[in-house]
Amino acid sequence: MNLLKLLQISKYNIVLNNRVSSSSFQEAMKYPMKLGQVLSYFPINLRHANESLEFRWLYWRMAYSLITFVLFCIEFVFVVIDAFRTTIDLLNIKVIVFHLGALVQFVIFFRLTYNWPSFVKEWAKVEFHMKCYEITGNLRFKLACLVTGLMFIAGVEHGLVNAYKLKRRFDEEPSYSKAFETFFTYTYTHIFRVMEYSFWLGLLIQFMNLQRTFYWNYNDVFIMLIGSALTFKMKQMSKKIKDSSKIKVRNLQVWKTIRQDYARLSELCHLVNERISGAIIASFLLNLYFVILQLHSSLRPIESVVEKIYFYLSFGLLLLRIFCMCTFGGAVYEEWINIRYYLNRIGTAAYNYEIDRLINHVVSWELSLTGKKFFSITRGLILQMAGAIVTYELFLIQFYKNPNV
């Protein structure tokens, strides 16, 4: 009988440990970060949740990342030189913006990688103090589904575009080698105007273009992942406050512990903003630029059916990423609103000075993801961006008199 009890307790502990592990930030972020490592992001040795992380310069992934950055810089120089050979306008500088955006995002994420061990350590401290809080879901599974779904859609869109361009070259050219040569020289004129054509060089540049496209999408997805992970902890806190207020807990020590845990959560939110604010600003600036660019391009007549399909597909994916970013990133702010709501529902009979201190803390410090405090990511930000874009579109329609401009 005692052996049976021990087995049952052991089985319960295994299930509990698995649930805690699936909710650990370090463990939940392992798969998304490994995906980023494939294309040179996060040159750090990822370990299990019970092992400490360490940033090392002498590491093969570090060499991969630094070589990628150097090649990006070299190609960016070629792009700028090629751009100044023609008239600079909104459409012509899109290649410069795309390449510059990749460089900026690389620097931001490399800096984040350098600070990642200390960042995870601070997150683990909050998780340790909140280990008795109810687990509201499987964070690891949610983040894995989010990054897989959005990156798969982006990969399919990028693959279809390049496959269509390559198929056209196969139909027009007499041989595969000539088709590849035409494809590479036409797509990457900024390189092959200066350098002699080589198939392997074209293949390398094509891979680098894939990396840049990945960075652009991954930056948006990463903000969603961090927002979802922070929202997960906020939900645990709001659930604890909701349950404690419902049963009218009067114990001062309970509310003191909740207040201290909320203070740690607030500090974590502040740290998150310090670490990823640059990525948030870069993401919104790039997305806003390309939305405006797409709207500007839509004023020109598109005769090809395939080009129309590509336009709506790429524009739809861009809007989807912006929507998801505001939704998942804005969930942090929504949970902060919920915490305020549950605290205001506490009855007079259970009210005490610890609750009063907690309310003052909650009200005086808004919790949300911000872009260097210039703006906060909320769901209402979608409407603000939509209003700005519509205003720009109306301005274009009013002054766009020559469709061939």
C-alpha positions in Angstrom: 0.0 0.0 0.0 2.8 2.4 0.9 4.6 1.5 -2.3 1.5 2.3 -4.3 1.2 5.7 -2.6 4.9 6.4 -3.4 4.3 5.5 -7.0 1.3 7.8 -7.2 3.2 10.7 -5.6 6.1 10.1 -7.9 3.8 10.1 -10.9 2.2 13.3 -9.8 5.6 15.0 -9.3 6.6 14.0 -12.8 3.5 15.5 -14.3 3.9 18.6 -12.2 7.6 19.0 -13.2 6.6 18.6 -16.9 4.0 21.3 -16.6 6.4 23.6 -14.9 9.1 22.9 -17.5 6.6 23.6 -20.3 5.9 26.9 -18.7 9.5 27.9 -18.2 10.6 30.9 -20.3 14.0 29.4 -21.1 12.5 26.1 -22.1 9.6 27.6 -24.1 11.9 29.9 -26.1 14.3 27.1 -27.0 12.5 26.0 -30.2 12.0 29.6 -31.5 15.6 30.4 -30.8 16.9 27.2 -32.5 14.8 28.2 -35.5 16.5 31.6 -35.5 20.0 29.9 -35.2 19.4 28.2 -38.5 19.8 31.6 -40.3 22.5 33.1 -38.0 20.4 34.6 -35.1 21.2 33.9 -31.4 24.8 32.5 -31.6 24.5 31.1 -28.1 24.5 27.6 -26.7 20.9 26.8 -25.7 20.6 24.5 -22.7 17.8 23.0 -20.5 15.9 25.1 -18.0 17.9 23.8 -15.1 21.3 24.8 -16.8 22.7 28.3 -16.9 23.4 30.0 -20.2 26.7 31.4 -21.3 27.7 33.8 -24.0 30.9 32.9 -25.7 32.9 34.5 -28.5 34.7 31.4 -29.4 31.8 29.4 -30.7 31.1 28.1 -34.2 27.6 29.8 -34.3 29.3 33.1 -33.4 31.6 32.7 -36.5 28.5 31.9 -38.6 26.7 35.1 -37.4 29.7 37.4 -37.8 30.5 36.2 -41.3 26.8 36.8 -42.2 27.0 40.3 -40.8 30.2 41.1 -42.8 28.6 39.8 -46.0 25.5 41.8 -45.3 27.6 45.0 -44.9 29.5 44.3 -48.2 26.2 43.7 -50.1 24.7 46.9 -48.6 27.5 48.9 -50.0 26.9 47.5 -53.5 23.1 48.3 -53.1 23.8 51.9 -52.1 26.2 52.4 -55.0 23.7 50.9 -57.5 20.8 53.0 -56.1 22.6 56.3 -56.7 23.0 55.4 -60.4 19.2 56.0 -60.8 16.7 58.6 -59.6 16.0 58.2 -55.9 12.3 57.9 -55.0 10.0 55.9 -52.7 10.1 52.8 -54.9 13.8 52.9 -55.7 15.0 53.1 -52.1 12.9 50.1 -51.0 16.0 47.8 -51.6 18.1 50.1 -49.5 15.5 50.1 -46.7 15.2 46.3 -46.9 19.0 45.8 -46.6 19.4 48.5 -44.0 16.6 47.0 -42.0 18.3 43.6 -42.0 21.5 45.2 -40.7 19.8 47.1 -37.9 17.8 44.0 -36.8 21.0 41.9 -36.8 22.7 44.4 -34.5 19.7 44.6 -32.2 19.4 40.8 -31.9 23.2 40.4 -31.5 23.0 42.8 -28.6 20.0 40.9 -27.2 22.0 37.6 -27.5 24.9 39.2 -25.5 22.5 40.1 -22.7 20.3 36.9 -23.0 21.9 34.9 -20.1 21.2 37.7 -17.6 17.8 38.3 -19.2 16.8 34.7 -18.7 18.2 34.7 -15.2 15.9 37.6 -14.2 13.0 35.9 -15.8 13.8 32.7 -13.8 13.8 34.7 -10.5 10.2 35.8 -11.2 9.2 32.2 -12.1 10.8 30.9 -8.9 8.8 33.3 -6.7 5.6 32.5 -8.7 6.0 28.7 -8.8 3.0 28.2 -6.5 0.7 30.2 -8.9 -1.7 28.3 -11.0 -0.4 27.4 -14.4 -2.9 28.7 -17.0 -1.7 26.8 -20.1 1.2 25.3 -22.0 3.5 28.2 -22.9 6.0 26.1 -24.8 3.3 24.6 -27.1 1.7 28.0 -27.7 5.0 29.7 -28.7 6.0 26.7 -30.9 2.6 26.9 -32.7 2.9 30.7 -33.1 6.4 30.7 -34.6 5.8 27.7 -36.8 2.6 29.0 -38.2 3.7 32.5 -39.1 7.2 31.5 -40.3 5.7 28.7 -42.5 3.3 31.2 -44.1 6.2 33.6 -44.8 8.4 30.8 -46.1 5.7 29.6 -48.5 5.1 33.1 -49.8 8.9 33.7 -50.3 9.3 30.3 -52.0 6.4 30.7 -54.4 7.6 34.1 -55.6 11.1 32.9 -56.3 9.8 29.6 -57.8 7.6 31.6 -60.2 10.5 33.9 -61.3 12.7 30.9 -61.8 10.1 29.0 -63.8 9.8 32.0 -66.1 13.5 31.8 -66.8 13.4 28.1 -67.4 10.6 28.7 -70.0 12.6 31.5 -71.7 16.1 30.1 -71.7 17.4 27.1 -73.6 19.3 25.5 -70.7 19.1 25.3 -66.9 22.5 27.0 -66.5 21.5 29.9 -68.7 18.2 30.2 -66.8 20.0 30.4 -63.4 22.4 33.0 -64.8 19.5 35.1 -66.1 17.6 34.8 -62.9 20.6 35.7 -60.6 21.9 38.6 -62.8 18.4 40.1 -63.2 17.5 39.7 -59.6 20.8 40.9 -58.1 21.9 43.5 -60.6 23.7 45.5 -57.9 26.2 42.7 -57.6 26.6 41.4 -61.1 27.0 44.8 -62.6 30.3 45.0 -60.7 31.4 41.4 -60.4 31.6 38.6 -62.9 28.8 36.1 -62.8 29.3 32.8 -60.9 26.6 30.3 -60.1 27.9 29.7 -56.5 28.1 33.5 -55.9 24.5 33.8 -57.1 23.5 30.9 -54.8 25.2 32.6 -51.8 23.4 35.9 -52.5 20.1 34.1 -52.8 20.7 32.5 -49.4 21.5 35.9 -47.9 18.3 37.3 -49.4 16.5 34.4 -47.7 18.2 35.4 -44.4 17.1 39.0 -44.7 13.5 37.9 -45.5 13.6 35.6 -42.4 14.9 38.5 -40.2 12.1 40.8 -41.3 9.5 38.2 -40.4 11.3 36.8 -37.4 11.6 40.2 -35.7 7.8 40.6 -35.8 7.3 37.0 -34.5 9.8 37.5 -31.7 7.9 40.5 -30.4 4.8 38.3 -30.4 6.6 35.5 -28.5 8.0 37.8 -25.8 4.5 39.4 -25.5 2.9 36.0 -25.1 5.4 34.9 -22.5 5.0 38.0 -20.4 1.2 37.8 -20.8 1.4 34.2 -19.4 2.9 35.5 -16.2 0.5 38.4 -16.0 -2.4 36.0 -16.4 -1.1 34.0 -13.5 -1.0 37.2 -11.4 -4.5 38.3 -12.4 -5.9 34.8 -11.7 -4.3 34.9 -8.2 -5.7 38.3 -7.5 -9.1 37.4 -8.8 -9.3 34.2 -6.7 -8.1 35.9 -3.6 -10.6 38.7 -3.9 -13.4 36.3 -4.7 -12.9 34.3 -1.4 -12.2 37.6 0.5 -8.7 36.7 1.7 -7.9 38.9 4.7 -4.5 37.6 5.6 -1.9 40.4 5.3 0.9 38.0 4.5 -0.9 36.6 1.5 -1.5 40.1 0.0 2.1 41.2 0.9 3.4 38.2 -1.1 1.2 39.1 -4.0 2.4 42.7 -3.9 6.0 41.6 -3.8 5.5 39.2 -6.7 3.7 42.0 -8.7 6.6 44.3 -8.0 9.0 41.7 -9.5 6.7 41.3 -12.5 6.8 45.0 -13.0 10.5 45.1 -12.9 10.6 42.2 -15.4 8.3 44.1 -17.7 10.7 47.1 -17.5 13.6 44.9 -18.3 11.8 43.4 -21.3 11.2 46.9 -22.6 14.9 47.8 -22.1 15.9 44.7 -24.1 13.4 44.7 -27.0 12.3 48.3 -27.4 14.8 48.7 -30.3 13.3 45.6 -32.1 9.8 47.0 -31.6 10.7 50.4 -33.1 12.5 48.8 -36.1 9.6 46.4 -36.7 6.9 49.1 -36.7 9.0 51.5 -38.9 9.8 48.8 -41.5 6.2 47.5 -41.5 4.7 51.0 -41.8 7.2 51.8 -44.7 6.3 48.7 -46.6 2.5 49.2 -46.1 2.8 52.7 -47.5 5.0 51.3 -50.4 2.4 48.6 -51.2 -0.4 51.2 -51.2 1.7 53.5 -53.4 2.3 50.6 -55.8 -1.4 49.7 -55.8 -2.2 53.0 -57.5 -0.4 51.7 -60.6 -2.4 49.4 -62.9 -1.4 45.7 -62.4 -2.1 43.8 -65.6 -0.6 40.4 -64.8 -2.8 38.0 -62.8 0.2 36.5 -61.1 1.5 39.9 -60.0 -2.0 40.7 -58.6 -2.0 37.5 -56.7 1.5 38.2 -55.3 0.6 41.7 -54.4 -2.5 40.7 -52.4 -0.6 37.7 -50.8 2.4 39.8 -49.7 0.2 42.7 -48.6 -2.1 40.3 -46.7 0.8 38.7 -44.9 2.2 42.1 -43.9 -1.2 43.1 -42.5 -1.5 39.8 -40.7 1.9 40.3 -39.0 1.0 43.8 -37.9 -2.4 42.6 -36.6 -0.8 39.7 -34.7 1.9 41.9 -33.3 -0.6 44.3 -31.9 -2.8 41.5 -30.6 -0.1 39.4 -28.9 2.0 42.3 -27.8 -1.0 44.3 -26.7 -2.2 41.3 -24.5 0.3 42.5 -21.8 -1.6 45.8 -21.5 -4.9 44.0 -21.5 -3.9 41.8 -18.6 -2.7 44.9 -16.7 -6.2 46.3 -17.2 -7.7 43.1 -15.8 -5.5 43.3 -12.7 -6.7 46.8 -12.0 -10.3 45.6 -12.5 -10.0 42.7 -10.1 -8.3 44.9 -7.4 -11.1 47.5 -7.6 -13.6 44.7 -7.0 -12.2 43.8 -3.6 -14.8 44.4 -0.9 -14.5 46.6 2.1 -14.4 43.7 4.5 -11.2 42.3 3.0 -9.5 45.6 2.3 -6.2 46.3 4.1 -3.1 48.5 3.7 -1.2 45.8 1.7 -4.0 45.9 -0.9 -3.9 49.7 -0.8 -0.1 49.6 -1.5 -0.7 47.1 -4.3 -3.4 49.3 -5.9 -1.1 52.3 -5.8 1.7 50.3 -7.4 -0.6 49.0 -10.2 -2.2 52.3 -11.0 1.0 54.3 -11.0 3.0 52.1 -13.3 1.4 50.9 -16.6 2.6 47.6 -17.8 2.9 47.2 -21.6 5.4 46.6 -24.3 6.8 50.0 -25.6 9.0 51.3 -28.4 11.5 53.3 -26.3 8.4 54.8 -24.5 7.5 56.6 -27.7 4.4 54.4 -28.0 2.8 51.4 -26.3 1.7 48.3 -28.1 -2.1 48.0 -27.5 -4.9 46.6 -29.6 -6.0 50.2 -30.2 -2.7 50.8 -32.0 -4.1 48.9 -35.0 -6.8 51.5 -35.4 -4.3 54.3 -35.0 -2.0 52.9 -37.7 -5.0 52.2 -39.9 -6.1 55.8 -39.6 -2.6 57.1 -40.5 -2.4 54.8 -43.5 -5.9 55.8 -44.8 -4.9 59.4 -44.4 -1.8 58.8 -46.5 -3.9 56.9 -49.1 -6.4 59.7 -49.5 -3.5 62.2 -49.9 -2.0 60.0 -52.6 -5.4 59.6 -54.4 -5.9 63.4 -54.4 -2.5 64.3 -55.8 -1.7 61.3 -57.9 -2.6 62.6 -61.3 -0.2 60.9 -63.6 -0.4 57.1 -63.3 3.0 56.6 -65.1 4.9 58.6 -62.4 
